[in-house]
Amino acid sequence: MNRHSAVFRGTGLVASAILGGLVALGGVALTGDLGGGTTTVVTSSPMPAAASPAAAEGRLSVSDVFARAASGVVQITSTSRSRDDFFNFPFAPPASQQALGSGFVLDKAGHIVTNYHVIEGADEIEVSFSNQDTLKARLVGTDPSTDLAVLRVEASSRSLTPLPLGDSDRVRVGDAVVAIGNPFGLARTATAGIVSAVQERTITAPNGRPIDHVIQTDAPINQGNSGGPLLDDRAEVIGVNSQISTGETGGGNVGIGFAVPSNTVKNVVAQLIEKGRVDRAWLGIGGTTVTPELARQFRLPVDTGVLIEVVGPATPASKAGILGGTTNTVVAGQSYSLGGDVLVALGGERITSVEQLRDVLAKHEPGDQVVVRVYRGQDERTLTVTLGRQPTSG
């Protein structure tokens, strides 16, 4: 299993899964089967039955959120068997590697949501529940572009506690949140905090693509929390915990964690359950958001839009005649490719940023024909593009 994709070194972000005795970008050894040394024993206390006064107002305390949601949170153990014979004696059984992460029950049919990097390359996946049952899971589908995966277990519907998906678009800075997961293998650990930011937060998926609109939280999240739920004060899942910032100091929590928003999860999971993959509309360009300052600096015809710097060969954009940059320049240490089109609208929607362009593309499907408006120099042009299917990487 290629576990290097669980580490995002360039941004100081760490995918929060435990890698069989080693922590990605950290170096914390687990005890027992995954490491050796002394063994940590964790016992579970009965869940509280009574609701706090806050629940009467529709808001739940941390203990109430835990009482409602903990039984729907699972621990995921994925096992891969190394196929590299360089480190193995001839005819010896292949070495195995384990990764621990978290997940949560989506429905009574036995679907489980987790992170892609938790189960990436796994030969065997097991899911452990709060009642100590451990079941083998089948991989339904993965989406590396959002670091999400769906598993399925064969279990009685009465033994499953699905967690409802909330509306991440309604999340505000300062909202109370609870993260439940298995940090360092400590099953169903609850941590609490607030939403720290919801705007302009983008993280990098395992395949190098951006994940937009992620929720930043100061609720302590550590290795092993990957794939677990971030819940609001109604015990609804508003995000899937995926990465933490280490501040370039190591692998521990520094109060900056990121969760894939639940509205992204809803869309992705529905497609994974239906067809095992996610098909995204694709234009095939690379560019930079145009700001008023950038427009003045380069004498662009508009103050907002996307400056197209690169157009891939044989892409929908190139086939439609969209042009990329031809001249490289460096301003304040930042490199730009100038001379290409400036995209200002797609499918009848005005485009003001790279992030918005991705949002608008997400509303379309491969094969859709859309009209794009671009500026080429001072001239405005209208082109028709047949959108393609986004490659899985690159």
N, C-alpha and C positions, 0 to 999 in steps of 0.2 A: 504494500500500500504506500502510495506517495503521500507522506505526511507533511512535506514541506509546504504544501498549499495552505496548511493551517496557520502559517506565520506570515504576517504582513509587516516586513521589517521597515520598509521605506517610510511608512506613516507612523510607526510606533504602535501599531494596532496588533493585537494578538487574538486569534480565534480561540474561544474559551473551551477547548476540549483537552482532556488528559490523554496523553499518548503513552499507554502501557508502561507506567513507571517513570516516564519523563514528561515534563510539562513544556509545551511549545514555547520557545523563547524564554525559558525560565530556569528549570533545573530543580524541580521539587519532586522528590521520590515518594511514591505511594507505598504504603505498607502492605503486608500480606502478599496476595498472589501477584500483585503488580510491581512489587519492589523488593521486599525483604525487610528484615529488621523487626522492630516491634509492631504489633498489630493494634490498630485502632478499632474499638468496638463502639458502635452507635446503637442506642436503644431508642425506640419510638414511644412517645407519650400519647395517651388517648386524646383525640381531637376534642376541643371544647364544643359543647352543644348549644350553649346559650349565646345569643347575639348581644352585642353591646348597644348602648343607647344611640350611637351614631347610625346603626343599621336602620333604626326607625325613620331616619331622614333620607334613606336611600344610599347612605355612605357606610362603608364597612371599615372596621378597624383592621389592623394588620392580622390579628389573631382570627378575626372573622373571615377575612380573605383566605387565610391559610386553611381554616376549617372547611370552607367550600371547595377549594381548588386542589389541595395537596394530594388527594387520592387520584386526581386526574393527571398528576405529574409522574413521569416514569424515568427510570435510569436506563440508558442504552449502552450496551457493550458490543462493540464491533471488533471482529477478529479477522486479521488477514494473515495469509501464509506467504512468506517470502519465496519468490521464485528465482532469487539470485544465488546460484550455486557457488559463487566465489567464496562465500563465507561458510559453506557447508561441506562436510566431508562427502565424498561420493556415496550415493545410495542412502544418505542419512535423510530422515524426514525433514521437510522444510520448516524453517523457524517460523514462529508465529508472533504477531504483534497485536496488542489490544489497545483500543481507544475507548475512553469513557466519556459520555456526554449525557445530555438530558433531552427530554421530549415531553409531549403532552397528548392526551387522548382527544381526538377531533370529533368522533361520532361513535354511535353504538355499533357500527359495522366493523369497528376495530382499527380504524385508520389512526396512525400516530404521526405527528408533525415533529421534525427535528431539523438540525442543520445538515447540509450536504457534507461539510467537512468532517462531521462526526462519523459518517458511514462511508466516506469516500474509499473505494477500492476494497471494501470489506467482502470477505468470503462467507462470513457468518455474522448474523446480527441477533442479539438477544435483548428482550425488553423486560425489565423488572418492575413490578407494581408494588404499591404500598402494602398489600397483603402478603408480601414476600413471594408471590408467584413470579416465576421467570418463564417467558415464552419465547420461542423462536419467531422471528419476524421475517416477513417477505418484503422485499423492496418493490414498491409500487412505481415510483418515479423520482427523478432528481432534477433540480434546476440549479446548476452551478452559478448561473448569472445572478441569482438572488440568495445563494447559499441555503437553499431549502430542499428538503426531501420528505417524502411520505412513505411510511411503512404500513404494514398491516399484520395484525395478529389474529389468530383464531381463538376467540374467547367468548364466553357467555355475555350477552348484552347487559345482564344484571351486574356483572363484575366490572363494567366499564363506567367511568365518570367523565363524560365529555366536558371540555371547557369551552364556553361560548366565545366567539371572536367579536370583539368590540369594534368601534369605529375610530380608527387612528386619526382620521381627519379632525376629530373633535378634541384631540388631546391638546392641552395648553401647558405652557411652562409653569411650574409650581404645582401641578397636579400630583397627588400622592400615588406612589406605585409600589408594588411588591414583586420581587423576583423570587421564584421558587425553582430550585434545581439541585444539582448534585456536585457542588464544588469539591474538588479533590476527592471525589467518591463518597462524600458525606451526604447520604440520601435525604432528599426532600428538605433541604435547608431553605429557610425563608430569610430574605433580607429586604429592607425597606428604604425608601428614599423618595425623591421627587423627579419629575421630568425636568431636565436641565436645559434642553433646547429641542426645538422641532423644525427649525428653519435652516436651510442651507447646510445640512449635514449629509455627507456622502461618504460611504466606505467602499472598500475594494473587495469584490467577490473573489472566491478562489480561482476563477478563470480570468481574473484581471479586469472584469467589467465593473462599472460603478453601480452601487445600490443607492438610489436616491431616497430622500425624505426619511432617513432613519431617525429613530428617537434616541436622544442622548439622555442618560440618567446617571444619578450619583448613587443609586442603590448598589451596594457592593456585589460585583459579579466577578467570578474567578474561573480558572480553568476547570472544566466539568459542568459549568452552567450552560454551555453551548446547546442551543436547541430548546431550552426551557422557556417557560412563558414569563413575560412581563405583564403584570395584571394591574388594572386600575382599582379604585375603591368600590367597584361593583362586582369585583371578582371576574371581570371580563378580560380576555387576552387582548392587549393592545400592541404587542410586539413579541418577536422571537429573539431572545438574547443571543448575540452572535459574536461580538468582538469587544475587547477592552483596549484602552490606551494605557500603556505602561510608562509613558513619559520618558522612554528610552532608559529606564532605570532597572528593568528586569521584567519578570513575568507576573508580578502581583498587581492587585487592584489599587488604583490611585484615585478612584471616585469618578472615572469617566468610562462609561460603558455605552454600547450601542445595540439597539434592537431593530430588526427588520419590521416595519410597520404592519399592523394586522390587515390593512386594506390591500397591501401587496400580497400578503399571505393568502387572503381569500381568493384572489385571482389566480395565483400560481397553483395553489393546492387544488382548486377545482379542475384545472387543466391536467395536473399530474394524475388525479384520480380517473379522469375521463380517458386520457390517452398516453399517460406515462411520460410526457414531455411538455415543454412550453414552446410554442411557436410565436416568435416576435417579428413584427414588421421591421424591415431593415432598409436604410438609405445608403449606407456605405461611405460616409464622410467622416472627417475629423475636423473640429473647429474650435473656435474660442468665442465666448460671449462678448458681444459688442457693448461697451459702456460709453457714456458721453465723453469720458476722458480718452478712451481708446479712439473714438471717432474723431476727436479733435487732433489727436496725435498723428493719425494716419490719413486724415482728411477723407473719411468715409462719408458716403452720401446719407446715412441714417445714424441715429444715436443708439438704436437697439437692434438686436438681431443676432445672427451667428455668422461670424467671419469664417468662411470655408477655407481651410488651409490644406487639407488633403482629400482627394477623391480616389478611392481605391479602384484599381483596374477591374473591368468587367463587373462593376457594381451597378445597382439600379441608378445611382446618381450619375455615374459616367455614361451609361446608356442614354440617359435623358439629356445629356449635354451640360450638366453642371460642372463648373470649373473650380479647381483648387488653386492654391497659391503657387507663385512662380519665383518669388524673390524673398530670400530670408533676411531678416533684420533682428537685431537685439536691442531691446530697450530696458534699462534698469535690470539687466541680468536675465530678462525674459525673452525667449526667442519666439518670433512670429514669422509666418509665411504669408506674404502679401501678394496681391494681384488676383486673388480668387473672388468668386461671387460672395455676396452677403445675402444670406437667406432670411427673409422677413415674414414669410407665411407658408403654411402647409395645410392642405385640406380645408382651406377657409378660415384657419385659426392663425392669429398673429403670433409670431415667434419672437421672444425677447431674450432668450437665453438658451444655452446648451441643455440645461436641465428641463426647461419647458419643451424643447424639441423632443427630448426622450419621452416626456409625458404625452405629448400629442401622438407620437408614433405608437405608443402603447395602446392607443384607442383604435388602431388599425390592425389589419391582418395581412400576412404575406399574400401577394397577388392583387391587393387593392390598388386601383389607379387613383392618384391624388395630384392635385394641381399645386405647384410650388411657385412662390414669387421670390425672385432674387433681383439684386442690383448688381449689374456688371459695369463697373465704373459709375457713371451718373445715370445710366440707362436702366429702367425697370423692365424686367422680362418675366414672362409666364411660361413655365414648362410643365409637362405632364410626366410623372414618374410612376412606374409600376413597381411597387415595393417588393423587396425580396424577403427571404427568410434569414434571420440573424444567425450567423455561425455560432457555434457553442463557445468559441474562444477567439481571442485576438482583438 
